[in-house]
Amino acid sequence: MAFSMRPASSGTDSMSGLSYPDLLRRALMFSHDLLRERDPAELHRRVVRDSLELLGASVARLYLPSADEEWRLALTNPPNADLPEEAARLEAELLPRAIAAGRSLISTHPLLDDDLSPLAARCKALQITTHLLLIRAHRQSYGAVGVHWLGKPRPVDFDGRSVFLTYWDNVGIAVATARERERVEAELEQLRRSAFCDRLTGLPNDQALQRELESHEPTWPLSVLVLDFDGLRAANSAFGNREGGDALIAAVGAALARMSEPGEYAARMYSAGDEFAVLLPGRDEASASRRRAAVESALDALPVPERLASIYQGASVGVATRRAGETPGQALGRAIIAMRARKAERKESA
């Protein structure tokens, strides 16, 4: 088996052919960039790329733990590297042992597990050295990099190793910080969803609707639909809130989410009740009137749970188009009035 050989450097005190001061500057620059990086994917690419350069290695492969606690290969550098079978096998053996021990492992260590000795000896004969580097911080493992030297010795000078270990400590801090940032951002997103999302329907809630209305101050034309379906009280009386009214509210909310066209914004107006609003940016009065009729027709024909079919009586939909000098919120208020007038009209004709 042949590997491309890299000429050994002379007159240097480094792990990658650089002088010690140059290597130190390079490692500090890499550390600085790592600690500033906010994109996890770019951070991972930097770790693998930096490790190759600072260690003068042939191949580096990054492993990351997944949500199911399985460690999976995430990145290889060079991307199309053809890792010898023996190196891949040794990496696969070292990874779980390093994770369990909470420390990095190397194929040339004199205290390597006895059962790995034959494979390690085979790799040594092929001029393969494999180092499984754990990315750790706060006594936790956040990732691992399998580093391989193929057809060339692993540098062993003390100064170069001390520089790399300092850099590697910063890798642990950077990756742990990125993981914590992701966790915090996920929690913040959940809080935002809780604050601005209606629990029952999944649609934006009244607070979100008010923010959306404010964002449409410059929008012209702008129309608003407001709807109220019939049968909520009867459903609650017959089946209780959960199986009665809440089921109808959820069904109407799901229907509005499905039928909303691009650019429209459907929201539940209050945390209790059966009123919904749909913002129609860009629609003038004639277009909004047609949309009102289409939405009302669709909701009148909405399939609901069989137990509620005789109770649900469709929806009354009102519409208003923003007038000159009128705020989006005022247009919403006129749509509410129009909805109530439509509700009364439907009752009279029933």
C-alpha positions, 0 to 999 in steps of 0.5 A: 500500500503506497501513500503520498509522502510529504518531505520532512522539514529541517531547521524548524521546531513545529508539527507542520513545517513552520517555525515555532513562532509562526506555528504559535501565531497560526494557532492563536489566529485559528483560536481567535477565529474559532471563538468568534465563529457563530455558524456551527457548520463553519466552526466544524469545518474550521476545526477539521481544517485547522487540525490538518494544518497544525498537525501536518496530518493526511486525513481528519474526520469529525464525529458529532453526537446526535439527539439519540446519543449516537455518534455519527461522521459529520465531516471529512477533510480532504472531502474525497479522502480514501481512508485505508481500511486499517485506519478506518477500523482503528478509528472505529475502535478508538472512538467508543473507547475514547468517549467512555474514557473521556480522553483522547487515544492514539494508536501508538500508545504503549498502554493501548488495549491488548485486543487492539495490539494486532491492528495497531501493529498492522497500521504501524507496519503500513506507516499509519498512525491514528489519533482520536481527539476528543473535543471536551469542555466542562467535563463533557465530550462534544465531538471527536476528530479522527486524525490520520498520518498516512505514509509519514510519521506523526510529529512529536516535538514538544513545542509543537504539541504544546501549541496544538494542545492550547489550540485544542482547549480552545476548540473545546470551548468554542464547540461547547459555546456553540452548542450552548448557544444553539440550546439557548436559541432553541429555548428562546424560539420556543418562548417566542412561539408560546408568546405569539402562537395560539396553543389550540390552533397553532395559528398566530395569536392576538398578540402576533396579529397586533404586531403584524398589523403594525408592520403593515402601516406602509402597505396599500392596498390592505384588506382584512377578513374577520370570521366567526363560526356558529355552533360554539356554545351548543358544542360546549353544552353537548360535549364539553369544551375539549370535545365540543367547542375546542374541536370546532375551533381547531378544525376551523383554524386548521382549515384557515391554515390550509386555505391561506394563499401566499402573502395572507396572514391568518390568526386567532383573534382571542385565546377564548372564542371563535373569531379569526382574522385574515390579513390580505395585503395587496387586495383592493375592495373588489378582490377582497370581496371575492376572497371573503365569499370564497372563504365563507363558502369553504368554511360553510362546507368544512367537514367537522367531526361527525358528532358535531356535524349537526351543530356546526353551522358554518361561518360568517365572514366580514371584510374591510378594505383600508381607507385613506388615513386609516390604520390597519387596526382601524380596518380590522375594527370595521371588518369586525363590524362587517362580520357581525352584520353578516352574522345577523344577516345569515340568522335572518335568512336561516 
